[in-house]
Structures are given as structure tokens and as C-alpha cells.
């Protein structure tokens, strides 16, 4: 099975993450000067300060000092560069932000 490649805008990329990434999928994400890879432990769509939120909790691979991080996707949306989605059930998807 090959890798599906998508070129998306920042807003489309956020929608992709909301609609397609599930708990226990693996994700490699690059934004600003940060690269993180690991398993999705939780996705939170709670409202924050009156606005819809979108946070992902990621268990980082090979990092024993801080094994999990929380990414506020709406906050880093404009800094997204690309991400590589490895679903538990399905085809790998590489998303490049245009």
C-alpha cells in the first residue's frame, strides 16, 4: 500500500486532523521549528474562552524526559508545515501545507 499525498491549506489541514486522526493513530507533525512524532492519546474539542478548541495529546516516541505533549492545533495552525498520518486502520497520508 502506498502513501497518499495531499497539498492542503492551513484551514483544510486542521479539518483533516479533526475528521481523520483518531486516538491511537500515529502522527509526525512539523510546525514552526518543531517536529513531534508519536501516538495520539487524546483529542479535545472543548470550548476555550468562548471559542471552539482543538487540542491533541501526543505520546512522544523515544523521549523519556517529557513523554507527552499537548498541541493546541488552532494556535499553531498558521505555523503548520506538514504532517504524516499513520492511521491504525487505513492508508498512510502525507499532508503538505501550501
C-alpha positions in Angstrom: 0.0 0.0 0.0 1.4 3.4 -1.0 1.3 6.7 0.7 -1.4 9.1 -0.1 -0.1 12.7 -0.6 -2.2 15.8 -0.1 -1.5 19.5 -0.6 -3.8 21.5 1.7 -4.2 25.0 3.0 -3.8 25.6 6.8 -7.6 25.5 7.3 -8.0 22.3 5.3 -5.2 20.7 7.2 -6.9 21.4 10.5 -10.2 20.0 9.2 -8.3 16.9 8.0 -6.8 16.5 11.5 -10.3 16.9 13.1 -12.0 14.5 10.8 -9.4 11.8 10.1 -7.0 11.5 13.0 -8.2 9.1 15.8 -6.9 8.2 19.2 -4.1 5.6 18.9 -3.1 6.7 15.4 0.5 7.8 15.0 1.3 11.3 13.7 4.5 13.1 12.7 3.9 16.8 12.7 6.1 19.8 11.8 5.2 23.3 12.7 7.3 26.4 13.1 10.7 24.9 14.1 9.1 21.9 16.0 8.9 18.3 14.9 7.0 15.8 17.1 6.1 12.2 16.4 4.1 9.8 18.4 0.8 8.2 19.3 -2.3 10.3 19.7 -3.6 9.8 23.3 -6.5 12.2 23.3 -8.2 14.8 21.2 -10.1 17.7 23.0 -12.7 19.8 21.2 -13.8 21.7 24.3 -14.7 25.4 24.1 -12.0 27.8 25.5 -12.7 31.4 26.3 -15.9 31.2 24.2 -14.2 29.8 21.1 -14.1 26.2 19.8 -10.9 24.5 20.8 -8.9 21.7 19.3 -6.0 20.1 21.3 -4.2 16.9 20.7 -2.2 15.0 23.4 0.7 13.1 21.8 2.9 10.5 23.5 6.3 11.2 22.1 8.4 8.4 20.8 11.9 7.9 22.3 11.5 10.8 24.8 11.8 9.7 28.4 12.0 13.1 30.0 8.7 14.5 28.8 6.8 11.6 27.2 3.6 13.6 26.3 2.9 17.0 24.8 -0.3 18.9 24.2 -0.6 20.8 20.9 -3.3 23.5 20.5 -3.9 23.0 16.8 -5.9 26.2 16.4 -3.0 28.1 18.0 -0.3 26.6 15.7 -2.4 26.4 12.6 -0.6 29.2 10.7 2.8 27.6 11.5 1.9 24.2 10.2 4.4 22.9 7.6 3.4 19.3 7.1 2.3 16.2 8.9 2.4 12.4 8.2 -0.6 10.5 9.5 -0.3 6.8 10.2 -3.8 5.5 10.9 -4.2 2.3 12.9 -6.6 1.2 10.1 -6.1 2.7 6.7 -3.7 4.3 4.3 -0.7 6.5 5.3 -1.3 10.1 4.4 1.4 12.8 4.0 0.0 16.3 4.1 2.0 19.3 2.9 0.7 22.8 3.7 0.5 25.1 0.7 
